[in-house]
Amino acid sequence: MGVPPSTATPDGAGSVDDRVRALLDEGLRSGRLSAGAKLPTERALAERLDVPRTAIRAALGALEREGRITRHVGRGTFVADTAGTATDDGLQTSPAEIMGTRLLVEPEIAALAARHATQADIDHIRHCLARGNAATTYEDFEAWDSAFHRAVAAAARNSLLLRLFDTMNAARDLPVWGSIKRRSASPERRRGYEASHAQVVEALVERDADAARDHMRAHLVDVRTNLLGHH
């Protein structure tokens, strides 16, 4: 999972989950990881992210509960068979369906986040925004873009909605999604995404649920237009 420590997310138990999840997601997207691949040891991950092994163990436990990895005593930790292929075999979805679902779900999630986010949630969302803005590669920006949207979803403080978001977000690992997203990428569009993210954060800080909903919807409409060429 070759992501350098410089792309790590903030310290703290919750953020370590996101850091390890981002490493897994990026490994799957890039092809460096696939179903059955063995992950680095807890010690190696702890050294790479400069966090305690206990935090890594907790993050891996969360991924195991989500069915994304499997752990075997004496053998190690492995990418679950479903982690990289569930969307292909189970969802049978398309970029158009993904964006349609995101437009239905994420604006309402943003509105809930404006109402229920804690200060720690806001700080984490801001950190994801800042790291995304500072990313120097397409891959790093994509990883932080995903982390930003998941941080907003977590801030809604609704475990069922978060599970739905994770299922929906996993579809972004489909090869066809990655191909379309990369082809559509440009510096101008990235700047637009960064500005849209900042508007969402401002609405969350102001506890303005209507603005958070509207800004998230406008952002996703732009993403859909850039990816699929229609409103």
FENZI-V624383 format. One line per field, one symbol per residue. ss: DSSP state (H for helix, E for strand, C for the rest). Layout:
ss=???
This chain:
ss=CCCCHHHCCCCCHHHHHHHHHHHHHHHHHHCCCCCCCECCCHHHHHHHHCCCHHHHHHHHHHHHHCCCEEEECCCEEEECCCCCCHHHHHHCCCHHHHHHHHHHHHHHHHHHHHHHCCHHHHHHHHHHHHHHHHCCCHHHHHHHHHHHHHHHHHHCCCHHHHHHHHHHHHHHHCHHHHHHHHHHCCHHHHHHHHHHHHHHHHHHHCCCHHHHHHHHHHHHHHHHHHHHCCC
